[in-house]
């Protein structure tokens, strides 16, 4: 089996984890291919190729780092849906669930076919009458906001050419279920199980007490029409690829033709992650001995 390896060497344990993965592959007769950008950090004799071409000879992609590294890995694969195994070298790790200590066991299970494939929805973004985006696909979210100027912008939302509503706000987040635990959650959006098929539209700091997030079916074509009085607006894909666009621009968001495939093991529950990493459903604990409260 061929394993493509992508890693964030700014993480303290990255080098050791990459070396362990290479040695495991060599010991068990598998092929390891490094992303070209990390090859100078590895002393072992191992082949490499540019990250964007890693999918060509890889059966499985191993992404080592945090959620940002996973998003970069997805971007490198683009529409080539190779299954991705995430090893968490970061902190939160919603997308990269496995710890480095579990890596060898996980690789053995992958080779033995003891894993599940979880398919994730991807969004496609088109800037109407504007330049083509270098990378239009979002696994987490598409954010349309006021850019570098802290002033509200005016946005109108359409679904399948039907007018839905208008916002005066700092911006708008169009999120996938995968991204429902990211920026969308921070502005009050709902949590969706990641294998669902839906799109969430959440306003950012709306100038209204009645603006709430909306959920749309995955086959809807959403369009956002913008008016920015200060002439600044920006669209950002997955928090990593940002593009300025016209202050009266139009953006269309729809489901992409491809999906992202994550390798998951049966014992790894999405709800366990919510409870353990977001403390979801846990009541606050108050230490009355340290409080100013007196009976």
C-alpha positions in Angstrom: 0.0 0.0 0.0 1.2 3.5 -0.8 1.0 6.2 1.9 1.4 9.9 1.1 2.6 11.9 4.1 1.8 15.6 4.8 3.0 17.2 8.0 3.3 20.5 9.8 6.9 20.7 11.1 6.1 23.7 13.2 4.5 21.2 15.6 7.0 19.8 18.2 6.3 16.1 17.6 6.1 16.3 13.8 9.6 15.0 13.0 9.4 12.0 15.3 5.9 11.1 14.1 6.9 11.3 10.4 10.0 9.2 11.0 7.9 6.5 12.8 5.5 6.4 9.9 8.3 6.0 7.4 10.0 3.3 9.4 6.7 1.5 9.9 6.1 1.5 6.1 9.6 0.2 5.4 9.4 -2.5 8.0 6.0 -3.8 6.7 6.8 -3.5 3.0 4.7 -0.5 2.2 5.7 2.6 0.3 6.0 6.0 2.0 5.9 9.2 -0.2 6.7 12.5 1.5 5.3 15.9 0.6 8.2 17.7 -1.0 8.2 20.6 1.5 9.0 18.3 4.4 11.7 16.2 2.7 14.6 18.4 3.9 13.6 17.8 7.5 13.9 14.0 7.1 17.3 12.3 7.1 16.0 8.9 5.9 16.2 7.8 2.3 12.6 8.2 1.1 10.9 9.4 -2.1 9.0 12.7 -2.3 6.9 14.7 -4.6 5.0 18.1 -4.6 2.1 18.2 -2.2 -0.4 18.9 -5.0 0.8 15.7 -6.9 0.9 13.5 -3.8 -2.5 11.9 -4.7 -1.2 10.4 -7.9 0.8 7.5 -6.4 -0.9 7.4 -2.9 -3.7 5.0 -1.8 -4.0 6.8 1.6 -2.9 10.3 2.7 -1.6 10.7 6.3 -2.1 14.3 7.5 -0.1 15.1 10.6 -0.7 18.4 12.4 -3.8 20.3 13.5 -7.1 21.0 11.7 -5.3 23.6 9.6 -2.9 21.0 8.3 -5.9 18.8 7.5 -7.6 21.6 5.5 -4.3 22.2 3.6 -4.2 18.5 2.8 -7.7 18.6 1.5 -6.8 21.6 -0.6 -3.8 19.8 -2.1 -6.0 16.7 -3.0 -8.6 19.0 -4.6 -11.2 16.8 -6.3 -9.0 13.6 -6.1 -10.8 11.8 -3.2 -8.0 9.8 -1.6 -9.0 8.7 2.0 -7.2 10.9 4.6 -6.0 9.6 8.0 -5.5 12.5 10.4 -2.9 12.4 13.2 -3.4 15.2 15.7 -0.2 17.1 16.6 -2.2 20.2 17.5 -4.6 21.2 20.3 -8.3 20.9 19.5 -8.2 18.5 16.6 -11.8 18.0 15.3 -10.6 16.8 12.0 -7.4 15.0 13.1 -8.7 12.7 15.8 -5.9 10.2 16.4 -3.0 10.9 18.7 0.6 10.0 17.6 0.6 7.1 20.1 -2.1 5.4 18.2 -0.6 5.8 14.7 1.1 2.4 14.2 -2.1 0.6 15.3 -4.2 2.8 13.0 -1.9 2.0 10.1 -2.2 -1.7 10.7 -5.9 -1.5 10.8 -6.0 0.5 7.6 -3.9 -2.1 5.8 -6.2 -4.8 7.2 -9.4 -2.9 6.1 -10.6 -2.4 9.6 -11.8 1.2 9.2 -14.8 3.2 8.0 -14.9 5.9 5.3 -16.8 9.0 6.3 -17.8 11.2 3.3 -17.9 14.9 3.9 -19.7 17.5 1.9 -17.6 20.1 0.0 -18.8 23.6 -1.1 -17.9 25.3 -4.4 -17.7 29.1 -4.6 -18.1 31.2 -7.8 -17.6 34.9 -8.0 -20.0 36.1 -10.6 -18.6 38.5 -13.2 -15.3 38.5 -11.2 -12.0 36.7 -11.5 -12.0 33.0 -11.0 -10.9 31.9 -7.6 -7.6 30.0 -7.4 -9.1 27.4 -5.1 -13.0 27.5 -4.9 -13.6 24.5 -2.7 -14.4 24.7 1.1 -14.6 21.8 3.5 -15.4 24.0 6.5 -16.8 27.3 5.3 -17.0 30.2 3.0 -16.8 33.6 4.8 -17.9 36.8 3.2 -17.0 39.8 5.3 -15.9 43.4 5.5 -12.3 42.7 5.0 -9.8 45.0 6.6 -12.3 47.8 7.5 -14.4 47.4 10.7 -17.7 48.7 9.2 -20.8 46.8 8.4 -21.7 45.6 4.9 -25.1 44.9 3.4 -25.8 41.4 2.1 -28.9 39.9 0.4 -29.3 36.1 0.4 -31.0 34.1 -2.4 -31.7 30.4 -2.6 -32.4 28.9 -6.0 -33.0 32.5 -7.3 -35.6 33.1 -4.5 -35.0 36.1 -2.3 -34.6 34.9 1.4 -33.6 38.0 3.5 -31.1 40.8 3.8 -28.5 41.4 6.5 -26.6 44.5 7.7 -23.7 42.8 9.4 -19.9 42.2 9.6 -20.4 39.3 7.2 -21.9 36.0 6.4 -20.7 32.4 7.0 -21.8 29.6 4.7 -20.8 26.4 6.4 -20.8 22.7 5.8 -21.7 20.2 8.6 -17.9 19.7 9.0 -17.5 23.4 9.6 -20.5 23.6 12.0 -18.0 23.2 14.9 -15.8 26.0 13.6 -16.4 29.7 12.9 -20.2 29.1 12.4 -20.5 27.7 16.0 -18.7 30.8 17.3 -21.4 33.1 15.9 -24.3 31.0 17.2 -24.7 28.4 14.5 -26.0 24.9 15.1 -23.9 21.8 15.4 -24.6 19.2 12.7 -23.3 15.7 12.6 -20.4 15.8 10.0 -21.8 13.1 7.6 -25.1 15.1 7.1 -25.7 16.8 3.8 -26.7 20.5 4.4 -25.5 24.1 4.3 -25.7 26.5 7.2 -25.9 30.3 6.7 -24.9 32.3 9.8 -24.6 36.1 10.0 -21.6 37.6 11.7 -22.6 40.3 14.2 -25.9 41.3 12.5 -27.4 44.7 13.2 -30.7 43.0 14.2 -32.2 41.0 17.1 -34.1 38.7 14.8 -31.3 37.4 12.4 -30.7 33.7 13.1 -28.8 31.0 11.2 -30.6 29.1 8.5 -30.1 25.6 7.2 -30.6 24.7 3.5 -30.7 21.4 1.6 -27.4 20.5 -0.1 -28.7 20.8 -3.6 -29.7 24.4 -3.2 -27.7 27.1 -5.1 -27.1 30.0 -2.8 -26.3 33.5 -3.9 -25.0 36.4 -1.8 -25.3 39.9 -3.3 -23.2 42.4 -1.5 -23.1 46.2 -1.1 -20.2 47.6 0.8 -20.3 51.4 1.2 -16.6 51.6 2.1 -15.5 49.7 -0.9 -13.9 46.8 0.9 -15.1 43.1 1.0 -13.4 39.8 1.1 -14.2 36.1 0.6 -12.2 33.5 2.5 -12.2 29.8 1.9 -11.6 27.6 5.0 -9.9 30.4 6.8 -6.8 30.0 4.6 -7.4 31.4 1.1 -8.6 35.0 1.0 -9.6 37.1 -2.1 -10.8 40.7 -2.3 -13.8 41.4 -4.5 -15.9 44.2 -5.8 -17.9 46.2 -3.2 -21.1 45.4 -5.2 -20.2 41.8 -6.1 -22.2 38.5 -6.2 -21.1 35.2 -5.0 -22.7 31.8 -5.7 -22.2 28.8 -3.3 -23.3 25.3 -4.1 -22.4 21.7 -3.5 -19.2 20.6 -5.2 -19.1 17.6 -7.5 -16.6 15.8 -5.3 -16.4 14.8 -1.6 -13.7 14.5 1.0 -13.1 11.0 2.5 -11.9 10.7 6.1 -10.8 7.5 7.6 -12.6 6.9 10.9 -12.5 4.0 13.4 -15.7 2.7 14.9 -14.8 3.6 18.5 -14.2 7.2 17.6 -17.5 9.0 18.2 -18.2 12.6 17.0 -20.2 13.1 20.2 -17.2 11.9 22.4 -15.2 14.7 20.7 -17.9 17.2 21.5 -18.0 16.2 25.1 -14.2 15.9 25.6 -13.0 18.9 23.6 -15.9 21.4 23.7 -17.2 20.2 27.1 -20.6 19.9 25.3 -23.5 19.3 27.7 -21.4 19.7 30.9 -22.6 21.9 33.6 -20.3 24.7 34.9 -18.5 23.9 38.2 -18.5 26.6 40.8 -15.9 26.6 43.6 -17.9 28.4 46.3 -14.9 28.4 48.6 -13.0 30.7 46.2 -16.0 32.9 45.3 -17.1 36.2 46.9 -20.6 34.7 47.5 -21.5 34.7 51.2 -24.6 33.2 52.7 
